[in-house]
Amino acid sequence: MAHPRITRKAVIAITARAFGVTVEELCGPSRKDRITPARFAAMALAREFCGHLSLPQIGQGIGGRDRSTVLHGVRRAHRM
């Protein structure tokens, strides 16, 4: 079920804060161990709470990643 009041930008900001990383780090190219779990979580939460967005739209907001990267991140987040 979509939650129209929650935006992709809000999900990214809240996730970054919760994981102790900056929005720039979360959306950037780094693959550091402290950043990738936050990125995966942001992808999964955006998928859950921004149901009106497609995978490419979610990826665009998280550093321009493509749909397959977002799908991989969502799956990884669910295994965490």
Backbone bond lengths (Angstrom), bond angles and torsions (degrees), N, CA, C in turn:
res aa  C-N    CA-C-N  psi(-1)  N-CA   C-N-CA  omega(-1)  CA-C   N-CA-C  phi
1 M - - - 1.442 - - 1.525 109.34 -
2 A 1.306 116.69 129.78 1.459 121.80 -177.93 1.527 110.94 -75.74
3 H 1.290 115.84 146.79 1.448 123.30 177.28 1.525 106.86 -116.30
4 P 1.326 118.63 91.43 1.455 121.57 -169.33 1.525 115.27 -62.75
5 R 1.312 118.55 -20.79 1.460 119.65 -178.83 1.529 112.74 -82.55
6 I 1.290 117.82 -12.14 1.463 121.19 -179.13 1.525 108.48 -97.83
7 T 1.314 116.03 120.06 1.459 120.64 -178.33 1.523 110.75 -97.01
8 R 1.302 115.18 162.20 1.463 121.46 176.44 1.519 109.83 -58.90
9 K 1.311 116.91 -41.72 1.462 121.75 -179.77 1.530 110.93 -62.13
10 A 1.336 116.94 -40.67 1.468 120.82 178.66 1.521 111.10 -66.22
11 V 1.323 116.86 -42.13 1.473 120.87 178.55 1.521 109.82 -60.25
12 I 1.307 117.00 -44.08 1.467 121.22 -179.56 1.529 110.35 -63.43
13 A 1.319 117.42 -46.31 1.465 121.41 -178.43 1.528 111.34 -64.19
14 I 1.316 117.31 -44.91 1.469 120.91 -179.23 1.525 110.68 -65.89
15 T 1.323 117.14 -41.86 1.461 120.85 179.49 1.525 110.82 -64.86
16 A 1.317 116.79 -43.72 1.470 120.51 178.81 1.520 110.24 -58.66
17 R 1.319 116.13 -46.71 1.467 120.49 179.98 1.523 110.96 -61.97
18 A 1.332 116.87 -43.76 1.473 121.12 -178.37 1.525 112.06 -63.41
19 F 1.327 116.99 -33.34 1.465 120.95 -178.32 1.529 112.65 -94.34
20 G 1.319 117.45 -1.70 1.459 120.52 177.87 1.510 114.30 72.26
21 V 1.330 116.78 32.13 1.466 121.38 175.64 1.525 107.50 -123.23
22 T 1.314 116.75 164.67 1.458 119.82 177.07 1.529 109.64 -86.44
23 V 1.315 114.97 161.08 1.469 119.63 175.82 1.527 109.47 -61.39
24 E 1.319 116.37 -37.48 1.465 120.51 179.46 1.526 111.22 -62.57
25 E 1.341 116.88 -41.45 1.468 120.63 177.51 1.527 110.40 -65.66
26 L 1.324 116.08 -45.18 1.454 120.33 -177.51 1.535 110.85 -61.21
27 C 1.317 116.84 -39.11 1.465 121.42 -177.64 1.521 113.04 -90.97
28 G 1.311 117.08 -5.57 1.459 121.07 -176.86 1.522 113.38 -83.66
29 P 1.320 116.18 -174.07 1.465 121.44 -175.01 1.533 115.79 -84.55
30 S 1.328 117.62 -8.10 1.466 120.77 -173.96 1.525 112.23 -61.37
31 R 1.329 114.69 143.59 1.460 121.75 175.58 1.525 111.42 -114.92
32 K 1.315 116.33 23.27 1.461 120.84 -179.60 1.517 110.66 -61.25
33 D 1.339 114.85 148.28 1.465 121.26 -176.66 1.523 113.87 -59.84
34 R 1.307 118.03 -25.19 1.459 119.47 -179.63 1.530 112.08 -85.69
35 I 1.312 117.82 -12.97 1.462 121.14 -176.70 1.524 112.62 -102.18
36 T 1.318 118.59 -39.95 1.468 119.76 -174.86 1.530 114.06 -60.84
37 P 1.342 120.92 -39.06 1.471 117.94 176.84 1.531 112.15 -61.86
38 A 1.322 116.41 -36.73 1.466 120.08 177.84 1.520 110.18 -64.87
39 R 1.305 116.61 -41.50 1.471 120.88 179.53 1.524 110.66 -64.67
40 F 1.323 116.87 -44.40 1.471 120.15 178.03 1.526 110.72 -61.27
41 A 1.336 116.44 -42.34 1.459 120.59 179.42 1.526 110.68 -63.71
42 A 1.315 117.07 -42.04 1.469 120.69 178.91 1.522 110.71 -61.64
43 M 1.319 116.58 -40.69 1.461 120.56 178.37 1.532 110.88 -63.10
44 A 1.336 116.34 -45.89 1.462 120.59 -178.96 1.528 110.91 -66.65
45 L 1.317 117.27 -40.97 1.459 120.18 -179.92 1.526 111.44 -68.74
46 A 1.326 116.65 -38.56 1.466 119.28 175.96 1.521 110.45 -63.76
47 R 1.305 116.79 -39.38 1.473 120.82 177.33 1.529 110.65 -62.80
48 E 1.324 116.18 -40.43 1.463 121.72 -178.46 1.528 112.65 -73.48
49 F 1.326 116.96 -47.62 1.458 120.69 -171.34 1.523 114.93 -97.34
50 C 1.310 117.41 -12.67 1.469 121.32 177.99 1.523 107.81 -119.97
51 G 1.317 116.40 54.65 1.455 122.70 -173.42 1.508 115.31 -57.84
52 H 1.313 116.83 -18.03 1.452 120.05 178.45 1.529 112.38 -77.43
53 L 1.334 117.31 -10.32 1.463 121.23 -179.35 1.520 111.11 -92.51
54 S 1.314 115.96 140.70 1.460 121.50 175.72 1.531 109.15 -80.94
55 L 1.313 116.28 167.63 1.469 120.21 176.86 1.525 111.37 -58.18
56 P 1.354 119.56 -44.95 1.464 118.65 177.47 1.537 112.87 -61.66
57 Q 1.327 117.70 -35.02 1.459 120.34 178.52 1.527 111.20 -67.75
58 I 1.314 116.72 -38.92 1.471 120.10 176.67 1.522 109.07 -64.43
59 G 1.320 116.56 -46.77 1.458 120.93 179.97 1.514 113.23 -61.24
60 Q 1.320 116.55 -36.73 1.466 120.78 179.07 1.522 110.46 -60.48
61 G 1.316 116.42 -37.98 1.468 120.58 179.96 1.508 114.14 -77.53
62 I 1.333 116.87 -15.11 1.463 120.98 -179.83 1.528 108.37 -113.76
63 G 1.299 114.18 63.94 1.451 120.81 173.86 1.515 116.27 78.20
64 G 1.324 118.04 19.09 1.461 120.42 177.02 1.515 114.07 74.37
65 R 1.312 116.62 27.05 1.467 120.11 179.87 1.519 110.68 -75.29
66 D 1.330 116.41 153.56 1.460 119.60 -177.96 1.523 111.14 -87.60
67 R 1.330 115.72 171.98 1.461 122.16 -172.84 1.516 112.99 -60.79
68 S 1.340 117.35 -36.33 1.463 119.13 -178.63 1.534 111.10 -69.74
69 T 1.316 116.76 -32.61 1.465 120.88 176.21 1.523 110.33 -66.85
70 V 1.322 116.59 -41.23 1.469 120.53 178.50 1.529 109.82 -65.07
71 L 1.311 116.90 -44.61 1.468 120.07 179.35 1.526 110.44 -61.03
72 H 1.313 117.56 -42.25 1.463 121.81 176.59 1.530 110.26 -61.04
73 G 1.340 116.84 -44.77 1.454 120.99 179.70 1.516 112.81 -62.77
74 V 1.329 117.06 -40.46 1.465 120.91 178.01 1.512 110.14 -63.22
75 R 1.310 116.39 -45.05 1.468 119.78 179.88 1.525 111.51 -64.09
76 R 1.319 117.02 -40.79 1.464 120.57 178.63 1.519 111.20 -65.38
77 A 1.319 116.90 -39.18 1.464 120.81 -179.89 1.521 110.73 -63.15
78 H 1.317 117.18 -37.00 1.462 120.26 -179.53 1.530 111.89 -71.60
79 R 1.334 116.79 -19.36 1.476 120.15 177.77 1.517 112.00 -89.67
80 M 1.323 118.26 -10.28 1.471 122.38 -177.47 1.515 110.68 -74.21
